[in-house]
Amino acid sequence: MSEGDVLTPENRVRIDELATLRARYRLKPHVHKPILFRPCEVRILMVADSFLYFSDEEFGLSDLIGTLATPPGPYVRFELTCAHRASVADAQVAVGNPNVARSIKNFRFDDPDHFTPNMYEEVWLFGAETSFPSDGRWQNAPGDSELRALSEFMDGGGGLFATGDHGALGAALCGFVPRVRSMRMWFAQPGPNNEPAAPDMNSPERNDTNRPGRADPVTGSVAFDFDDQSDDIPQRIQPTPYSRKINRFLQAVFPHPLLCGPRGPIRVLPDHPHEGACIPAYELDREFDFDGYRMMEYPPAAGPQPRPMPEIVATSSVLAGNNVKLAAFPQEFGAIGAYDGELAGVGRVSVDATWHHFININLTGRNGDPTDPKTQGFLASATGRAHYEDIKAYFRNIAVWLAPTASRRCMRRCGIWAVLWDHRLLEAVTPGIPIRLYEATVDQFLAVGRHARDALGKLVGRCRSLEWGLDLLKPIVSWEIYERLRPWPPWPPSPDPVPWLDEEPLLDLALGGGVVALRDAFPDGNEVNVPEAEERMLDVLEEGARRGLQVAADSAELAARRLGRLSQGLRRVRAESFI
């Protein structure tokens, strides 16, 4: 449609049909385009307690469930199981929801019908029930047998997400789980392992992120209001910046992969008058024994790299003068925390300051006057809907980032295979005379790799395409090279104020070699045996990546000789300066 066209009912129907087709393609790309692989399936268990449910009510999680029903791309789909710690009505446990594969009441982690470490790839915890000491014991907390099951799951590579709210809301379900318990504040008073006390909901020190809503239509005044949490104006968060030099002039800055959105860094979240807080881990060497299973909370890395540590990947801010309750003190606090345990051989963990970032009342509004913007959430305006898309991208990023190593390897396989048949790659690799793996030049590998990275970035986003390129390089190059190319922790970036070496082309060379190898192995899209391609693809991809770097060796040696001559010339300058 052109700018002057009228959106007719017929056009609306066509737009809806196209949206439906896109959604079906994301879920089952192999059905609509048989050459593509079946999407990788990530099984997610969502567990809630107390007054949090999976229904359409205000404190329900149905908006989140609906978001994950549409995956970020044709390389993955999420299968959801929703479980509640109590015996609640069927509707509240999501029975009958087409986006939920299974619903469980009276959930327990030590019940093998409910949970085993191999049953799911991820566990998401939404805790609202408190836990207070009584007769020397903390009430309603999971016992040692449940904590053992969760610890075995995390140590086996499973991903864990957890959130609560202000004070002790969420302590019962989440505050005793290793790693989670030290990455966020869970207790209204110091916890059983000396965890720090969480912010409350009433004092001036509360974490109040509410932003002023729309101006009053009569008076024109703008003020803080509790119900602003349900309007279309989000809070602004500050993603932690990570950077690495690209060349002597440019430096690339990335957010954490959790906050890489289709439109750039994700800088918004729903607001709320009293949030919890994520914190850097205050101790690393604690060990736990749960029902005979001993685990280290933050184990060291398996190789020469530093120990992975939790970190704050985004901060929220409290505005001065926020007077929904007592006037709040301006401050910043941790909004999102992350722990990448992969290098230590354990699963990843993510925590969030509050489940108000995920429940319906903060996303799509509350019951009330349908003409009031504060009942419609981010659906109240086009700007609000754009913010909502960013927030939904954050939800999907959690699901992708937490997936175990094998699941993310599967996603990489599916994504690169889909890009292989992109029209840009078809033209770049088969320009009349096909490029053959053991005949290609370094220039050809570099050109194909640049096309492939561009196409991959459009499919999966800038951060994920970089992650996949790094995963391809990891088994091939030295740790020093890999470390310099990766912008994210667990290690600090290596300072290099004058970047004499630029390793950036290695990503293009490796990916270009991989793509050429795949096209060499599977030249005709009409004759591809998809099961055979799925089985062979990763080996072919790695062979191509190695070949791309091998061919680049002559170019690297030439650059080394030039750098050596430069170094000799500089030494002469230094010597002459002391004459």
ChimeraX attribute file (.defattr): number of C-alpha atoms within 10 A of each C-alpha:
attribute: neighborCount
match mode: 1-to-1
recipient: residues
	/A:1	7
	/A:2	5
	/A:3	5
	/A:4	6
	/A:5	8
	/A:6	9
	/A:7	10
	/A:8	9
	/A:9	9
	/A:10	9
	/A:11	13
	/A:12	11
	/A:13	11
	/A:14	12
	/A:15	13
	/A:16	12
	/A:17	12
	/A:18	12
	/A:19	12
	/A:20	12
	/A:21	13
	/A:22	16
	/A:23	17
	/A:24	15
	/A:25	16
	/A:26	21
	/A:27	22
	/A:28	20
	/A:29	22
	/A:30	16
	/A:31	13
	/A:32	12
	/A:33	11
	/A:34	14
	/A:35	19
	/A:36	25
	/A:37	22
	/A:38	20
	/A:39	23
	/A:40	20
	/A:41	15
	/A:42	22
	/A:43	19
	/A:44	22
	/A:45	22
	/A:46	21
	/A:47	26
	/A:48	24
	/A:49	23
	/A:50	18
	/A:51	14
	/A:52	22
	/A:53	26
	/A:54	29
	/A:55	22
	/A:56	16
	/A:57	16
	/A:58	18
	/A:59	19
	/A:60	21
	/A:61	27
	/A:62	22
	/A:63	19
	/A:64	18
	/A:65	22
	/A:66	15
	/A:67	17
	/A:68	21
	/A:69	20
	/A:70	20
	/A:71	21
	/A:72	24
	/A:73	18
	/A:74	27
	/A:75	28
	/A:76	26
	/A:77	24
	/A:78	24
	/A:79	17
	/A:80	21
	/A:81	21
	/A:82	25
	/A:83	26
	/A:84	25
	/A:85	17
	/A:86	16
	/A:87	14
	/A:88	16
	/A:89	12
	/A:90	14
	/A:91	14
	/A:92	23
	/A:93	27
	/A:94	27
	/A:95	18
	/A:96	12
	/A:97	16
	/A:98	10
	/A:99	19
	/A:100	19
	/A:101	16
	/A:102	17
	/A:103	23
	/A:104	21
	/A:105	18
	/A:106	12
	/A:107	20
	/A:108	21
	/A:109	20
	/A:110	18
	/A:111	12
	/A:112	11
	/A:113	11
	/A:114	17
	/A:115	18
	/A:116	15
	/A:117	20
	/A:118	12
	/A:119	14
	/A:120	19
	/A:121	27
	/A:122	29
	/A:123	23
	/A:124	22
	/A:125	21
	/A:126	26
	/A:127	28
	/A:128	24
	/A:129	22
	/A:130	24
	/A:131	22
	/A:132	18
	/A:133	11
	/A:134	8
	/A:135	7
	/A:136	8
	/A:137	11
	/A:138	17
	/A:139	15
	/A:140	14
	/A:141	20
	/A:142	19
	/A:143	14
	/A:144	16
	/A:145	17
	/A:146	18
	/A:147	22
	/A:148	24
	/A:149	21
	/A:150	23
	/A:151	26
	/A:152	19
	/A:153	24
	/A:154	25
	/A:155	21
	/A:156	16
	/A:157	24
	/A:158	24
	/A:159	30
	/A:160	27
	/A:161	22
	/A:162	27
	/A:163	32
	/A:164	31
	/A:165	28
	/A:166	26
	/A:167	23
	/A:168	26
	/A:169	25
	/A:170	29
	/A:171	29
	/A:172	25
	/A:173	27
	/A:174	26
	/A:175	31
	/A:176	22
	/A:177	20
	/A:178	20
	/A:179	25
	/A:180	26
	/A:181	21
	/A:182	24
	/A:183	30
	/A:184	31
	/A:185	30
	/A:186	37
	/A:187	27
	/A:188	20
	/A:189	16
	/A:190	13
	/A:191	22
	/A:192	14
	/A:193	11
	/A:194	10
	/A:195	20
	/A:196	18
	/A:197	15
	/A:198	24
	/A:199	23
	/A:200	19
	/A:201	18
	/A:202	17
	/A:203	15
	/A:204	17
	/A:205	17
	/A:206	26
	/A:207	30
	/A:208	30
	/A:209	25
	/A:210	28
	/A:211	24
	/A:212	21
	/A:213	22
	/A:214	17
	/A:215	11
	/A:216	10
	/A:217	8
	/A:218	6
	/A:219	7
	/A:220	9
	/A:221	10
	/A:222	12
	/A:223	15
	/A:224	18
	/A:225	16
	/A:226	15
	/A:227	20
	/A:228	27
	/A:229	30
	/A:230	27
	/A:231	30
	/A:232	31
	/A:233	25
	/A:234	28
	/A:235	19
	/A:236	17
	/A:237	20
	/A:238	18
	/A:239	23
	/A:240	16
	/A:241	15
	/A:242	17
	/A:243	15
	/A:244	20
	/A:245	24
	/A:246	17
	/A:247	15
	/A:248	13
	/A:249	8
	/A:250	9
	/A:251	11
	/A:252	12
	/A:253	15
	/A:254	20
	/A:255	23
	/A:256	21
	/A:257	22
	/A:258	27
	/A:259	26
	/A:260	22
	/A:261	23
	/A:262	18
	/A:263	12
	/A:264	14
	/A:265	22
	/A:266	26
	/A:267	22
	/A:268	20
	/A:269	25
	/A:270	31
	/A:271	26
	/A:272	22
	/A:273	26
	/A:274	25
	/A:275	29
	/A:276	30
	/A:277	30
	/A:278	30
	/A:279	21
	/A:280	17
	/A:281	19
	/A:282	11
	/A:283	11
	/A:284	17
	/A:285	10
	/A:286	13
	/A:287	13
	/A:288	15
	/A:289	13
	/A:290	18
	/A:291	13
	/A:292	10
	/A:293	14
	/A:294	13
	/A:295	17
	/A:296	16
	/A:297	20
	/A:298	22
	/A:299	20
	/A:300	19
	/A:301	17
	/A:302	12
	/A:303	10
	/A:304	8
	/A:305	15
	/A:306	15
	/A:307	18
	/A:308	20
	/A:309	20
	/A:310	25
	/A:311	21
	/A:312	24
	/A:313	24
	/A:314	24
	/A:315	20
	/A:316	26
	/A:317	19
	/A:318	22
	/A:319	19
	/A:320	12
	/A:321	13
	/A:322	22
	/A:323	18
	/A:324	18
	/A:325	17
	/A:326	13
	/A:327	17
	/A:328	22
	/A:329	18
	/A:330	16
	/A:331	14
	/A:332	16
	/A:333	18
	/A:334	25
	/A:335	26
	/A:336	27
	/A:337	26
	/A:338	27
	/A:339	27
	/A:340	22
	/A:341	24
	/A:342	16
	/A:343	18
	/A:344	21
	/A:345	17
	/A:346	23
	/A:347	25
	/A:348	27
	/A:349	27
	/A:350	28
	/A:351	29
	/A:352	26
	/A:353	28
	/A:354	28
	/A:355	25
	/A:356	25
	/A:357	23
	/A:358	24
	/A:359	25
	/A:360	23
	/A:361	27
	/A:362	29
	/A:363	32
	/A:364	23
	/A:365	26
	/A:366	21
	/A:367	12
	/A:368	10
	/A:369	10
	/A:370	12
	/A:371	9
	/A:372	12
	/A:373	19
	/A:374	27
	/A:375	25
	/A:376	24
	/A:377	28
	/A:378	26
	/A:379	20
	/A:380	21
	/A:381	15
	/A:382	11
	/A:383	12
	/A:384	20
	/A:385	17
	/A:386	15
	/A:387	22
	/A:388	22
	/A:389	17
	/A:390	22
	/A:391	24
	/A:392	23
	/A:393	23
	/A:394	22
	/A:395	20
	/A:396	20
	/A:397	21
	/A:398	22
	/A:399	27
	/A:400	24
	/A:401	20
	/A:402	28
	/A:403	27
	/A:404	21
	/A:405	19
	/A:406	11
	/A:407	18
	/A:408	20
	/A:409	17
	/A:410	17
	/A:411	24
	/A:412	24
	/A:413	20
	/A:414	22
	/A:415	24
	/A:416	27
	/A:417	24
	/A:418	20
	/A:419	23
	/A:420	23
	/A:421	15
	/A:422	16
	/A:423	10
	/A:424	15
	/A:425	22
	/A:426	15
	/A:427	14
	/A:428	20
	/A:429	24
	/A:430	15
	/A:431	10
	/A:432	8
	/A:433	7
	/A:434	16
	/A:435	20
	/A:436	17
	/A:437	22
	/A:438	14
	/A:439	9
	/A:440	16
	/A:441	14
	/A:442	20
	/A:443	13
	/A:444	19
	/A:445	29
	/A:446	22
	/A:447	15
	/A:448	27
	/A:449	27
	/A:450	20
	/A:451	21
	/A:452	25
	/A:453	22
	/A:454	17
	/A:455	21
	/A:456	24
	/A:457	17
	/A:458	13
	/A:459	20
	/A:460	21
	/A:461	19
	/A:462	21
	/A:463	22
	/A:464	20
	/A:465	22
	/A:466	20
	/A:467	16
	/A:468	23
	/A:469	22
	/A:470	20
	/A:471	15
	/A:472	22
	/A:473	24
	/A:474	14
	/A:475	12
	/A:476	15
	/A:477	14
	/A:478	10
	/A:479	14
	/A:480	10
	/A:481	14
	/A:482	18
	/A:483	19
	/A:484	18
	/A:485	23
	/A:486	19
	/A:487	25
	/A:488	19
	/A:489	18
	/A:490	20
	/A:491	14
	/A:492	13
	/A:493	17
	/A:494	13
	/A:495	10
	/A:496	12
	/A:497	8
	/A:498	10
	/A:499	13
	/A:500	10
	/A:501	14
	/A:502	13
	/A:503	16
	/A:504	15
	/A:505	15
	/A:506	23
	/A:507	24
	/A:508	24
	/A:509	30
	/A:510	31
	/A:511	33
	/A:512	32
	/A:513	33
	/A:514	32
	/A:515	29
	/A:516	34
	/A:517	26
	/A:518	26
	/A:519	23
	/A:520	19
	/A:521	17
	/A:522	16
	/A:523	15
	/A:524	9
	/A:525	14
	/A:526	9
	/A:527	9
	/A:528	15
	/A:529	11
	/A:530	18
	/A:531	11
	/A:532	9
	/A:533	18
	/A:534	16
	/A:535	10
	/A:536	13
	/A:537	22
	/A:538	20
	/A:539	13
	/A:540	21
	/A:541	25
	/A:542	22
	/A:543	18
	/A:544	26
	/A:545	28
	/A:546	22
	/A:547	24
	/A:548	32
	/A:549	26
	/A:550	16
	/A:551	19
	/A:552	20
	/A:553	13
	/A:554	12
	/A:555	12
	/A:556	13
	/A:557	11
	/A:558	11
	/A:559	13
	/A:560	13
	/A:561	11
	/A:562	12
	/A:563	14
	/A:564	12
	/A:565	12
	/A:566	11
	/A:567	12
	/A:568	12
	/A:569	12
	/A:570	12
	/A:571	12
	/A:572	10
	/A:573	11
	/A:574	11
	/A:575	10
	/A:576	9
	/A:577	8
	/A:578	6
	/A:579	5
